């Protein structure tokens, strides 16, 4: 994975083109270097994909240290990648290679995979997402196309390109890639809008889904106004309730950002009034598990059930571990919902009528009878 980072990069392209306040708000402020478990997992899986796709490392060797679920995710991602590369006849590509803009050391990014078709006037840009929240924006791909076209090494290859194919591979959402085709004019338009956006950072912030992971969230006045507005919603009012639900995700992200900033400040020795850094709850572990098991096994007063438990792994874990064996486990597995939850109306699942509720038509009839 590339380690070069520019002030304006591919991972922040969506934020850069929608809100430049971060560069004003962060001026003179400490940067919180907080990494999450999900981010670390994503980095590892990106490295594994690069090893398999670009460096031809054997699949089993590249995935030997991964969990069964992550091995399955990588397998889906590799299959989807190969399907797209074959479909577009891409045989010349690079992975995780930094590409900048000539004359600008502040603009540059690192596409997961970008290359050209050998039979079409087409550029393909594949981006790997290993999270569970579906991604449906394409700024990162357009940024990659922009820098690729200006690359001294690869720019000549795309001079006559007509189609720029953006591809999202997200195993947790679908085994198939999601694609969107852009024209050369689309890339030109993005470049103009992008360079104009970063030319003059905004004195005020603009709230949107690009706020997630923004280091300036804790200093952003627009974000504070959003949180204050959220608190004004009346949960007893149906319209307010619906409006509040549309902001739940953003508010949760902001809370996470604030908690991460507090932790980062305390770790860096910057005091946060009312809070302190403490050790997590102590956990016991075996110094030498084999030696401990040997001692327990040959202790006369200790029985096996006191130190060893055996339980059946979950159906999903067993199916993942045995998927290549062709074993049919369906007679032993039952699938049932664990209950109900709420979802936006755009969700594909069918709405459920709660038990004991009165259908709208019947309710209207009953109300009419009561008024009569």
N, C-alpha and C positions, 0 to 999 in steps of 0.2 A: 504494500500500500504506500502511495506517495506521501511524503512528509512535508512537501513544500506547500505553503499557504499564503495566499494574497489577501489584502484587505477586502477586496471584492471577489468572492469566489463562487463556485457553482452551488455549493450547499446553502449559500445565503442569497442566491439569485432572486428568489421569490420575494424575500424581505427587501432586498436592495431596490427592486423595481417598484415596490409599493410603499416603502417607508424608509427614508434616509435618516430619521431622527436618531438612530442608534449611534451614529458617528459624532453627533453633537452632544447627546446625553452622556456618552462614555468618556468625553474629553476630561482628562485629569482624574478619572475614577479608576479604582482597582478592578482588575478583571478576575472574575470568579472562574477558576479552572476546576469545574466539577464534572465528573464523568459518572454515568449511570451504568447499572448492570446491563441494561438493554443496549446501550451504546457500545459497551465493550464486546457484547455478543455480536453485534452487527459488524464491528471491525474484524473480529475473528472470522466470521463467515465470509466477509468480502475477501479476506486474504486466502481463504480456502478456495473460493471461486476463481481467483486469479491463478492460483497454483494449478487447478485442474484445467481451466479453459485456455490459459495463455502459456503456462509452463509445462503442460502435458504431464503433470504429476498423476500417478495412479490414484483413482478415486478412493480405494480402501486406505491407501497410505495417507492421503490428504485429510481424510475424515476420521482417522483412527482415535483421535482424542475427543471427538464430539459425542454428545448424548444421542441416543437413538432418534429422538425427535428432530434434532438439528441435522443429523445424517439424512433423514428423510427430506427435510427442507432443502438441503443442498442438492440432493438427487433430483427433486422437482425443478430446481433452478437450473441445473446443468441440462436437463432434458429440454426445458423451455428455451434456453439459450441456443442449444444446437439446432432446435427446430427453426428458430428465427434466422440464424446464420445460414442454414441450408436454404431456407425459402428465399432469402435475398441474395444468395450466392456471394456471401461475404467471406473472402479468404485472406484479406489483409486488414488486420485490426490491431489495436493496442489496448492494454488494460492498465488502469491506475497510473497513467502517465500525465504529469502536469503539463498544461498548455496555457501559455500566457498571451497577452496582446502586445505586438511590437510597439516599443516606445512607452509602454506603461507597465511598471513593476507592481502596480496596485490592483491589477485585474488578471485573474487566471484561475483555472480550475482543473480538477482531476476526474474525468469521466470514468465510470466503472469499466465500460467497454465502448469503443467507438471505432468504426471502420468503414470501408467502401465496398460496394458490390463490384464483382468482376465482370458482370454482364449487364448491369443497369447503371443509369446515371443517378445513383442513390447512395446516400450516407446513412448509416445506422448507428444509433446511440442507445445502448442498453444500460438501464439503471436498476440495481438490485435493492429491494426493500424487504427486510426480514421482520418487520413489525406486523401487527394485526389490523391496524387502522388503514383502510383502503386509501391509496394515494391517487389523486385524480388531477394534479396540476403538472404543467410541463415546462415551467421556467428553467429548471435545472438542465433539461435536455436542450432547450434553445440556447442557453448559455454555452453548453458544450459545442453545439454546432457553430456558434459565433467564434469561439476561440480556435476551433479546429480549422475553420476557413482562413484564419489569420496566422496559423502556425507556419513558420518558415519551412518546417520539415514535411508537413502534410497538406498545406494549403493548396498546392498545385494539383493535388489529387481531386479536389472538390470544385475546381474552377467552373466546370460545366455541369455540376450536379443540379438536378431538377427536383428530386424528392429527398426530404430529410425525415427519416423514420425514427420517431421516438418510441422506445419500448420500455415498459415497466414490468419487471419480473418480481412478483410478490407471492411466494409459495403459500403463506398463511391465508391468503385471500383466494387464490386460484392456481391451479396447476398449469394454466395457460397464460402466456404473456398478454398484456394489454398494449395496444399500439395506437399511435396517432401520427398521421403523415402531414408534414409541413412543406410548404414550397420555399424556394429561394427567397421569394418576396416576403414570406412570413419571417424568415430569419433576418432579412434586412430590416424589417419593421421593428423586430425585437431589439436589434442592435442599436437602432436610433433611439428607441424609448429607454433602453437600459443606460446607455452612455449619457443621455440627457438627465436621467434620474440621479445618477451618482455624481454628476457634475456639481450639484449644489445641494448639500445635505439640508433637510428640512428642520426648521426651528421647532416644529411641533410634530408629534407622533400621529400615526394613523393606525387604528386598531384593526386587526384581522387575524386570520389563522397563521400568518407569518410571524406573529408575536411569540410563538412557541420557541423556546430555546434562545430567545433574544436576551443578550446580556444586559441590555438597558431597561428591561421590564421593571426592575425595582426603582428606577429613577424616572420612569415615563409618566408624565402628567395625564396623557390620554388614557393610559392603562388604569390609573387611579380613578379617573372619572368613570370608566367602565365598571369598576368594582363598586364604586359608590352608587351608581345607577342600579346595579344588580340588587343592592341592599334595599333599594326603594320599592322594589316589586312587592305587591301584596299577594301572598300565597293563597288568600281566600278568594281572589279575583281570577276567574278563568283565563281572561285575556293576559293578565300579568303573569299568571302561572305558565302559560304557553310561551310568552316572550322570555321569561327567565330560563326556561329549559333550553332555548337556543344558545344561551351563553354559558351553560353549565361547564362545557368542556374547556372554554377559555378561562373561566374562573379557576377551575382545578389546575390548569397549566400554570396560572399565575401563582397559586398557592405553592405549587411544587418549586417554581422558580425562586420564590421568596425563601422557602426552607433551605434550598440549595445555597442561596447567597449567604444566609446566616451561618450555615455550616462552613462554607468557604472562608468567611471573614474570621470566624473563631479559630479555624485551623491555621490561618495566616497570622494570628495574634492580634487581629483587629477586634476590639471589644464591642459587643452588642448588649446594651443595657438590659438587664433582667435575664440574660441567658449565659450559659457557660458550656464548655466542652467537657464531657465526662466519658468514662470508659463504658462500653456496652456490657451487658450482663455476662458474667464469666461462664464459659461452657467447658465441660470436662471432655477430654479426649484421651485415647489410648496412646501412650508413648510408643509402644510396639505392639500392634494388634495381634500378630502371630504369637508373640511371647505370652501375652495376656491370655489368649485362647488356650494355649498349651497348658498354662498354669490352671485355668478353670477346668479344663477337660480332665486333668488327673487329680483334682481335689476331691477327696472322698465325700465330703458333705455337700458338694455342689452338683446339682442335676443340670442336664443340658438345657431344659426349658427355662432355667434361670438366666441364661446369657445368650441364647440363640432363639430367634423367632423366624418362622418361615411363613410367608403369606403370598398369595397369588397376586401377580402384578396386574395392573388395570388392562382392560381389553385393548385400548389404544396403544399401550406400551408393547403388549404381546404382538399385536398386528404389525407394528412397526418393526419389531425384532425378527419376525418370521415372514415378512412380506415376500422375500425371494424364494421361499420354500414351496409356495403353491398350496399351503395348508388352508383348508376351509374351516374357519372357526364360527361361521354363522349359526350353527345349531346350538352353540353354547353362549351366544351373546344376545342380549335383549337391549333395545335402544328406546329410551323414554325421556321425555322432557322432565327436568327437575322442578319445574314450576313455571310461573309466568314472570315476565318483565315488561318494561315499556320500551318502545322504539319509535323513531320518526315514521310518519306516514309513507315515506318513500321506501321503507324496508319491504323486502319481497315476501316476508312471511305473512300469512293470513291473520287478520285481526281476530281476537278471541272475545266472545261475549261472556262476561262474568256470570257465574251461576247466581241466580236470584235476581238478576237485573231484568228490567222490563224493556222489550224492544221499543224503539221510538214510536212506531205506528200505533202499537197497543197503548203506549203511554199517552199518546195524544187522544185516543178514544176514551181512556179512563178519565183524563182530565176534563174532557167534554161532558161526560156523564156527571162528574162532581159539580161542575158549574151549573148544570141544568137542575 
